[in-house]
């Protein structure tokens, strides 16, 4: 584990709950992690398991087609989308009422 990550764990120990998302493979009652979790042996942890296969990978061609369809007319006009988003932010900022102190 890189020393920066180790230092982060050491600095946060006992002060807050640190959550880490890791991937692994289940073997019966054991989960083989793809990387070191950075916690000492014997450390109790809470585990939430979510099957990776249930997620649609972003490179799936059906997912990309759905994303293009959802983006509508801006699928081929990214500059136009950027201009609209800037304009939209400006409109929202101008219409916000002052909050009295």
N, C-alpha and C positions, 0 to 999 in steps of 0.2 A: 504494500500500500504506500502511495506517495506520502512523504513526510508532512506536506501541507494538510492533507486530509487527516492524518494522525493527530497533528497539532490542533485541528479544528475539533476533533472528538474530545481530546484532552481538555481543551478550553471550555467546552460546553457540558462536560460531565457533571451531572447532578443539578444543573441549572435549568435545563429544558429538555423536552422530549425531542429527540432527533429521529426523523423518519427517513429511511433510505429505500428507494425502489430498486430491486435487483431481479434479475431473471435467473431461472434455474430449471432443473429437470427433476421430476419426482421419481423416486425409486422406493416404492412401498411407503414406509413411514418417514423416509429421509428425503431431503431436497438438496441436490447438488447444485450449488451456486456457480454462475459463470465467473464471478470474481470474488475476492475476499471482502467480507462485509466490514472489516476494520474494527470489530468488537472482540474483546478477549474471550478465550475459550471458557465455556461455562456460563456466559452471560445469558440471562433469561431474556427472551424477546417475544413479542406478539407477532403473529404471522397472519396475513390476509392473502389468500391464494386466488388468482384469477387466471384462467386458461388463456394462453397467448393465442392459440388457434381460433378463439372466439372473435378476435379483433381482425378487421380487414386491413391487410398491409397497404400502405399508401402507394405502393408500386403496382397494385392490382389494377389491371386495365379497366375493369368495371368501375372501380372507385374513381379512377381518373376521368372516365366518361361522365360519371355522376357529378364530379366537381366542376367540369366544364359546363355542364348543363345548368348547374346551380348558379354559376357566375354570369349566366345570361349574356347580354350584349357586350359586357366588359371582358369577356373571355379573350378577345383579340385586341382590346384597347386598354392596356394597363395604364397608359399616361392619362387617358380620360377618367379612369377610375381614381387615380391619384388626385387629379384636379377636383373631382366631385367630393372626395373625402376631405380635402383641405377646405373647400367651400362649406361643406356640412359642419365641420368643426367651428368655423368662423360664425356661422349662423347660430349655432347653439350657444356660443360664448356671448354673443351680442344680446341674446334674448333672456339671459339669466338675470333674475332680480338681485339687487344688492341685498346683502344680509346685514341688518343693523347690529351694531355691537352693544 
